[in-house]
């Protein structure tokens, strides 16, 4: 980053220019759409996995990477050093960062604000052109980014590589949405007084982006891209459990050739995030726990005026399985959604509500499939899931499994696996009452409860009793149950009889993603055409017709 952008005048035929830009973004003449996380031939997959395993071994044998804070294009190393261990090999330190002091965070906001004043004057189509420059860069970086994510977070190859691929898709989708005619301008009728009028979206100023460990690149990149398209500056605060991965977002922004200081990045544990919330930043994008998100919202509601908080705050995600369901298909979807990424994702399935006629057989099928889940080092090509993220996560897992056994519930799996890493056998706990704390608390671990309920109606009632509402699913052969579930479940993302996914599997383009109730703060979802509009505020403008040329954005 560091280019000085020209204050080009807005195109007088914005609709035509928007259509042309969309065409270029979707054609071979511009940045191509990156491939999904699939391969055309199995040989390509084997080669990719081999190269991935070789890269992991090389990085583990080399020196750790300590990433700097970057403010105004300059690197800073202020703050206590925090090292990050490889959760698959905790004796190996793979990365590190410094815990940013509050003064450095404040400086990052000030620097971004100074650069944002000029960025806000850059015409919309020019902003889109700059942001879209990163698509090729991200697609090319996906393999290298996958190594970072695997080493810091413990994701196997497919999931680690998907971080870069999803960011490339987000770039493509958001730039296309923003380029559509009317994306930033409301529709108005002619003014009978002959005044010139418009009603447009204008930036807030500077957004802070606070990100979690589980998707260290995607969850930072998405809001950063949206905020930039809307004309804002950005200060990213990464997770201290994935700082090297999070640094990739700054590298992505550098590929956009933005003004120096528009995007700044700081690292650290909790204190830099608290400092960012306490600063005079104009808005916050937050992904994390309900408690932390609600605390931020309370802070931002105080002061002379409320500031926007765009928050995604996790979920306690249920699937309902009824007597008429295809139980084999249900078990497949349950095990994938519960134990992909070791259950450490906000969309993960964590509770099954099953009617009596299906209960016993479903428990057998799920337990049997869970035993076959391959939990291994990310370098293992057969790995379905890697380790849990930290020793603290391992200790929590062992505590809740022990509590399940002490309570007399049926526990399938749940053992610590051999080796130095934080590897555990996924736990399936049945005979748990639906209202029990183990079945209603978000654990963020490979821990699944199965509860017998008397009927579909009771299952739906129980599913909706949680204050969270992110994802939910159902497996049923009854069309009326499916229809009632679709219109009655209180969740932002809903699956009905989806093969392989009980509650998970949301991707930019085909789907959007976000929660209701305590799982989300705005009612608008990421990955969609309305998401990035939340990073702007509407302004109605009118003036004499001879001054209409001033109405640009």
Secondary structure, DSSP 8 states (H G I E B T S, - for coil): -----------S-HHHHHHHHHHHHHSTTS------S--SSHHHHHHHHHHHHHHHHHHHHS--EE--EEETTEEE--S-EEEEEETTEEEEEEEEEE---HHHHHHHHHHHHHHHHHHTTS-HHHHHHHHHTHHHHHHHHHHHHHHHHHHHH---HHHHHHHHHHHHHHHHHHHHHHHSTTSSB------TT--EEEEEEEE-SEEEEE--STTTTHHHHHHHHHHHHTT-EEEEE--TTSHHHHHHHHHHHHTTT--TTSEEEE--SHHHHHHHHHS--SEEEEES-HHHHHHHHHHHHSSSS--EEEEE----EEEEE-TTS-HHHHHHHHHHHHHGGGG-STT-EEEEEEEHHHHHHHHHHHHHHHHH--B--TTSTT-SB---S-HHHHHHHHHHHHHHHHTT-EEEE--B-SSSS--B--EEEES--TTSHHHHS---SSEEEEEEESSHHHHHHHHHHSSEESEEEEE-S-HHHHHHHHHH---SEEEES-TT-SS----BTTB-B--EETTBSSS--BTSTTTGGGGEEEEEEEE-GGGGGG---
